[in-house]
């Protein structure tokens, strides 16, 4: 899994990160954006800031999961191997 790790600069709204450890592509929907996230991959919506509300994760083979929002750049949306969706602390520079 490869996610871009970036450092937020002062005044930057921050990036919305999504990781997908499942074996199927998912579609992540916010009120104003849609991102397809490949199986065993990740996506970053640059300079997105906090979502305006809840986030919906759609699976092609099953029901959608709603993540209560707003989701902000200090958290990432994580789709687990078992299909569960959770929020985790965002990846950052750990050096």
MOSUL-V726973 format. One record per residue. N is the residue number from 1. RES is the residue in one letter. OMEGA is omega as a letter, one per 30 degrees, with the letter a starting at -180 (999 if undefined). NEAR is the number of other C-alpha atoms within 8 Angstrom. D_FIRST is the distance of its C-alpha to the first C-alpha in Angstrom with 2 decimals. Layout:
[[N	RES	OMEGA	NEAR	D_FIRST] [N	RES	OMEGA	NEAR	D_FIRST]]
//
This chain:
[[1	X	a	7	0.00] [2	X	l	5	3.76] [3	X	l	10	6.62] [4	X	l	5	10.07] [5	X	a	7	12.19] [6	X	l	6	15.79] [7	X	l	6	19.09] [8	X	l	7	21.38] [9	X	a	5	24.80] [10	X	l	4	27.99] [11	X	l	4	28.69] [12	X	a	7	25.20] [13	X	l	10	24.30] [14	X	a	11	20.63] [15	X	l	11	17.38] [16	X	a	15	16.12] [17	X	l	14	12.39] [18	X	l	12	10.82] [19	X	a	15	7.69] [20	X	l	16	8.02] [21	X	a	12	7.61] [22	X	a	12	10.78] [23	X	a	7	12.00] [24	X	l	9	13.60] [25	X	l	12	13.34] [26	X	l	13	14.73] [27	X	a	11	16.95] [28	X	a	12	17.22] [29	X	l	12	20.80] [30	X	a	12	22.55] [31	X	a	9	26.26] [32	X	a	5	25.91] [33	X	l	6	22.50] [34	X	l	8	20.29] [35	X	l	8	16.64] [36	X	a	9	15.09] [37	X	a	14	11.41] [38	X	l	10	10.16] [39	X	l	11	9.40] [40	X	a	11	6.01] [41	X	a	12	4.98] [42	X	l	13	6.65] [43	X	l	11	10.03] [44	X	l	10	12.49] [45	X	a	8	16.20] [46	X	l	7	17.98] [47	X	a	9	21.20] [48	X	a	10	21.28] [49	X	l	10	22.58] [50	X	l	11	23.24] [51	X	a	13	23.32] [52	X	a	8	26.97] [53	X	a	10	26.75] [54	X	l	13	24.77] [55	X	l	15	21.45] [56	X	l	11	21.31] [57	X	a	13	18.32] [58	X	l	12	19.65] [59	X	l	11	18.71] [60	X	a	7	20.45] [61	X	a	4	21.67] [62	X	a	6	22.80] [63	X	l	6	24.02] [64	X	l	8	22.47] [65	X	l	8	21.50] [66	X	l	8	22.98] [67	X	a	10	21.54] [68	X	a	8	24.57] [69	X	g	9	24.50] [70	X	l	10	24.70] [71	X	a	12	21.09] [72	X	a	10	21.06] [73	X	l	13	18.73] [74	X	l	6	18.98] [75	X	l	12	17.00] [76	X	l	16	13.78] [77	X	a	11	13.77] [78	X	l	12	11.56] [79	X	a	13	11.89] [80	X	l	11	12.09] [81	X	a	9	12.27] [82	X	l	5	16.00] [83	X	l	7	16.00] [84	X	l	7	17.08] [85	X	a	11	16.21] [86	X	l	9	16.62] [87	X	l	8	16.69] [88	X	l	8	15.21] [89	X	a	7	16.11] [90	X	l	9	14.20] [91	X	l	6	12.20] [92	X	l	7	14.72] [93	X	a	7	16.21] [94	X	a	3	17.02] [95	X	999	2	19.23]]
//
